[in-house]
Amino acid sequence: MPKLSEIFNIFKAKPRRIVMMDSPNFFNRDISWLSFNYRVLEEAIDETLPLYERLKFLAIYSSNLDEFYKVRVAEYRNASKQKVVMHDEYHPSKILWQINTTVNQQLINFTNIFNTDILPELKNNNIILYQGELPSNEEHRKFLKEYFYTQVIPYLQPVLLTKGTRSFLRDNRLYLAIKLYRKKHQDNKDKLKERRPRYAILKLPTNDLPRFIELPKDNDQYHILFLDDVIRFNLQELFPGYDIAGSWSIKMARDADLGINDEFTGNLVEKIQKSLTLRKVGNPASLLHDRNIDKKLLKLLCDTFDFRKEELVETGTYQNFHNFFTFPNPVAPKLQWEAPAPIHPNDLEKIGSMFEAIKRQDRVLHYPYQSFDYVLKFLNEAATDPKVEEIKVTQYRVASDSAVVNSLITAARNNKKVTVFVEVKARFDEENNLYFAEVMKNAGINIIYSIPGLKVHAKMVMVIRRSGEVRKRSFAYLSTGNFNEKTARIYADHGYFTCKDIFINDMENLFNYLEDQTVKPEFNKLLVTQINLKQELNTKIDREIEHVKNGNEGYILLKMNGIQNKPLIKKLYEASIAGVKIDLIVRGICCLIPNQPYSKNIRIIRIVDSFLEHARVWLFGNNGQREMYFSSADWLNRNINRRIEIAFPIEDEILLNELETILDFQLRDNTKARYIDEQLNNVPIEDGNKKLRAQRETLTYLTNQNQLN
């Protein structure tokens, strides 16, 4: 039997032959994204990781793929049906074929990893996950029968399918598709195959019951069963008049688009509220099914739900692997990685007051290595400071029980004027944002909702202090990530505190613009999409080109989640041709093609590790007079063209040195980093140097720095 790594390489090689591009010089954005998600899958075979960390990466891969089909694949499907050409050279149906071909190959690999590596490792640690077979232990069988009758059966509602009958599948919910035959009388000797098959579907109650059922411990072994199998073993109880011939897992992904075509007339919030109820019944985007499903049953499902061949995705016996986030670990904390406690910087602890600390110098915090608590402390201090008159905040995604929102409510109750710009079009967070907007509104907070046609993705807080008519020193917080204390534990981001008037004035102008778009503001420090960001980026790239022409060095480092915007990519190609050295650290989508004559000076690095690399940092060498910016913006079309994003400079020399050290770790990572090549492969870095893992190196560096303060 080949080793798992050999199996992995076999399937890894296949996508090399079919890399689709929007036009000769650009990767298709969604095929590029699949390359990123494949990199996530690669982490599941890393034997240096704890077993449950590897399971986590299988769950992340699955969760990512679910959202991809609900959003991107649904868009292609709709465009294909309407015969709309979305890209320069390929019809959407061809891209759909490419997507599903690639995903099917990846899912074969996924199944191999799970069955060939993960399950045996669980067994080696006395954790037995039953699959498709009843436990031999009589006590376990008795337990399952009782569990089925007392816990499961109240939620089950099987539905028989007939040709021409319209049925309904909930979005992203698991079903069993079942083949069965009517029972014959004892005196009827007809063989099973001579009877006409019947078909049924049965929704699995995974929203009401755990996906994994823990059985009583047997000596030193722990036994776990899929809820799917608990039901499979008892199907005969649900269909007493039938013989069960087989059952297979299926799942439908539905279009997640809210379907709001006109954001400019009427009440946008009301439209979103109405559309949220329709998302669950949106147009089908894809049908995921067990690759061993009965072919006639699959055809019936396609006819019933209007699926074409290119919209079918083959999977293994089990789906919704994102449920493995909650897979029981009976030997915890063994087999899992415990994230280190966030660092509490000594100097901030000694000073106590965040306002006082920011007065002394600008501050940058690096999450999740350092604690997000200081953002909450900053807001709480603003809420109670008698000189604070006003707080303004943008809200894109907040935690489900947000401490940030609670701080703002406290401020309002302390008679501060609080204004929150709530982006109610943040996909999959619309409902949460609407809920908190109503809570804040009821607490007396001024709520400004979405701008029609644009999303506000900038991350910023402004605290205005006055004493009578005199303006006191005010404070600002800007970030590369959301004001979300939960994601700040796993997303690698940077937050910046300042009290410089030039920043405060810019932010006041921007908040005024968010309230009234009729007047275009001017900025001294901020770069803002829709106003000055694109022009300034082009100017800075041109400056690097000019340095090279003058015989000096030109250098650009861009760290982001995605790069897609063609005009900006073309500008990078122009810089590369001129001799500017360019490093890209891009976690996700990257439409720029490396290793070409026009991109020979561009290197693309992708880092996937325990924390999600989420920060956006731009560095321009400027012939030794370096300029660094933090930003909320990726270079995707949506960020550049359809959002309000900001970029802001980091100018303090101490902070610049610290940030360059962290970026240098990422550029030298030869453990979790990969080069992206011209075929979208994630190429391991074998540079002969001592192994360096950027995230662990960053944690050690910041810990050591803290001990010196």
Buried (B, 14 or more C-beta within 10 A) or exposed (E): EEEBEEBBEEBBEBBEEEBBBBEEBBBBBBBBBBBBBBBBBBBBBEEEBBBBBBBBBBBBBBBBBBBBBBBBBBBBBBBBEEEEEBBEEBBBBBBBBBBBBBBBBBBBBBBBBBBBBBBEBBEEBBBBBBBEEEBEBEEBBEBBBEBBEEBBBEBBEBBBBEEEEEEEBBBBBBBBBBBBBEEBEEEEEEEEEEBEBBBBBBBBBBEEBEBBBEBEEBEEBBBBBBBBBBBBBBBEEBBEEBBBBBBBBBBBBBBBBBEBEEBEEEEBBEBBBEBBEEBEEBEBBBBBBBBEBBEEBBEBBBEBBEBEEBBBBBBBBBBBBBBBBEBBBBBEEEBBBEEEEBBEBEEBEEBEEBBEBBEEEBBBBBBBBBBBBBBBBBBBBBBEBEBBBBBBBBBBBBBEEBBBBBBBBBBBEBEBBBBBBBBBBBBEBBBBBBEBBEBBBEBBBBBBBBBBEBBBBBBBBBBBBEEEEEEEBBBBBBBBBBBBBBBBBEBBBBBBBBBBEEBBBBBBBBBEBBEEBEEEBEBEBBBBBBBBBBEBBBEBBBBBBBBBEEEEBBBBBBBBBBBBBBEBBBBBBBBBBBBBBBBBBBBBBBBBBBBBEBBEBBBBBBBBBBBBBBBBBBBBBBBEEBBBBBBBBBBBBBBBEBBBBBBBBBEBEEBBEBBBBBBBBBBBBBBBBBBBBEBBBBEEBEEEEEEBBBBBBBBEBBEEBBEEE
